[in-house]
Amino acid sequence: DEYGLDLGSVTWVVDDEDHIEGRAPANVEHVADGRSLGDLLRAGEIDAALSGNAGTGRADAPRAGWSAPSQSTEDGPYPLFPDHEVLALDWHLRTGIYPLHSVIALRSELVERDPGLPTALYAAFAESKRRQVEADPEWSALPRLGKQARQLGADPIPYGV
């Protein structure tokens, strides 16, 4: 909505394996083995890429595992918006939304068998996050979060239901 792009008209190209069962929508394609989003950008085969800490230059990971070294020696692509960090912070301050990273879902039958499971699982993840932040307050699975967190004040990636 922010820039008038109809997301349904976009062909999404992903370089990660599927984490859930099911069929991806018709407008989702996978990068061919041995290619990366960075390769496709440089070749003009895609117009933009969304990337996190892993970047767009890898040709083998994550299929080879997240710890596998990238085979790309070229610099990654440039941001679509030169002032992207300012725009991201502004958007968060206007909307109160920080980009979603993960969702955990439980099968109903598991919860029926163990009604305390959701609470215990939530507590385990919250404790894990607390320990990580205590050990390294600047750590984040999201790029630049340490710097942005100081600007945002509250925890920008709170856990919740």
C-alpha positions in Angstrom: 0.0 0.0 0.0 2.8 2.4 0.8 4.1 2.6 -2.8 1.0 1.4 -4.8 2.5 -2.0 -5.7 0.0 -4.8 -6.2 1.8 -7.6 -4.4 -0.4 -10.2 -6.2 1.1 -9.0 -9.5 4.7 -9.7 -8.3 6.5 -13.0 -9.2 8.2 -13.9 -6.0 11.5 -15.7 -6.4 12.8 -17.5 -3.3 16.1 -19.1 -2.5 15.2 -21.0 0.7 13.7 -24.4 1.1 10.1 -24.8 2.1 9.6 -25.1 5.9 6.0 -26.2 5.8 4.0 -28.6 3.8 1.7 -27.3 1.1 1.9 -25.7 -2.3 3.3 -22.2 -2.9 1.1 -19.8 -4.7 1.4 -19.8 -8.5 3.4 -16.5 -8.4 6.2 -18.1 -6.3 9.3 -19.6 -8.1 12.5 -21.1 -6.7 16.0 -19.9 -7.7 17.6 -22.6 -9.8 20.3 -24.7 -8.1 23.7 -23.0 -8.3 22.2 -19.5 -8.8 21.5 -16.8 -6.2 19.2 -13.8 -5.9 22.3 -11.7 -6.4 23.0 -13.5 -9.7 19.5 -12.9 -10.9 19.7 -9.2 -9.9 23.0 -8.7 -11.7 21.7 -10.4 -14.8 18.5 -8.3 -14.8 16.3 -11.4 -14.4 14.7 -9.9 -11.3 14.1 -6.3 -10.4 14.5 -6.4 -6.6 15.2 -8.7 -3.7 14.2 -8.9 0.0 17.1 -10.0 2.1 18.1 -10.4 5.7 21.4 -11.1 7.3 22.1 -14.0 4.9 22.3 -11.6 2.0 21.6 -12.3 -1.7 25.0 -13.5 -2.8 25.0 -17.1 -1.8 24.7 -19.8 -4.4 24.5 -22.9 -2.2 23.2 -22.0 1.2 20.7 -22.6 2.8 20.3 -25.9 1.0 23.9 -26.6 2.1 23.1 -25.3 5.5 23.1 -21.8 7.0 26.7 -22.2 8.2 27.9 -23.1 4.7 30.2 -20.3 3.3 28.8 -18.3 0.4 30.5 -19.0 -2.9 29.9 -15.5 -4.1 32.9 -13.1 -4.0 31.1 -10.1 -5.4 29.6 -7.3 -3.4 25.9 -7.6 -2.8 23.3 -5.4 -4.4 22.5 -1.9 -3.3 19.3 -0.9 -1.4 16.3 0.0 -3.5 15.9 3.2 -1.4 19.1 5.0 -0.5 17.6 6.1 2.8 16.1 2.7 3.6 17.0 2.7 7.3 15.3 6.1 7.8 12.2 4.9 5.9 12.0 1.7 7.8 12.2 3.5 11.1 9.7 6.0 10.0 7.3 3.3 8.9 7.7 1.5 12.2 7.0 4.7 14.2 3.9 5.5 12.1 2.4 2.0 12.2 3.9 0.4 15.3 4.7 -2.7 13.1 8.1 -4.3 12.9 8.5 -6.8 10.1 7.4 -10.3 11.1 10.2 -12.8 11.4 8.6 -16.1 12.4 5.3 -17.7 13.4 5.0 -20.9 15.5 1.9 -22.9 15.0 0.8 -26.1 16.9 -1.5 -28.8 15.6 -4.8 -28.9 17.5 -4.3 -32.5 18.5 -1.0 -31.7 20.3 -2.7 -29.0 22.3 -5.7 -31.3 23.1 -3.3 -33.9 24.4 -1.2 -31.4 26.4 -3.1 -28.2 27.1 -0.1 -26.7 28.8 2.1 -27.1 25.7 1.5 -23.6 24.2 2.3 -21.9 27.5 5.4 -24.0 28.1 6.6 -23.5 24.5 6.1 -19.7 24.8 7.9 -19.6 28.1 10.9 -21.6 26.6 11.2 -19.2 23.6 10.9 -16.1 25.8 13.6 -17.5 28.2 15.8 -18.3 25.3 15.4 -14.7 24.0 16.0 -13.2 27.4 19.3 -15.2 27.8 20.5 -14.2 24.4 19.8 -10.5 25.0 21.3 -10.6 28.4 24.5 -12.2 27.0 24.7 -9.7 24.1 22.3 -6.8 24.2 23.3 -5.8 20.6 22.5 -9.2 19.2 19.7 -9.6 16.7 18.6 -12.0 14.1 17.5 -8.9 12.2 20.0 -6.5 10.5 20.7 -3.2 12.2 18.3 -3.9 15.1 20.8 -2.9 17.8 21.1 0.6 16.3 17.3 0.8 15.6 16.3 -0.5 19.0 17.9 2.5 20.7 15.8 4.7 18.4 12.6 2.7 18.9 12.8 2.5 22.7 10.7 -0.5 23.5 11.5 -4.0 22.3 10.7 -3.9 18.5 10.4 -7.7 18.3 8.2 -8.6 21.3 7.0 -12.1 21.7 3.3 -12.5 22.0 0.1 -14.4 21.1 
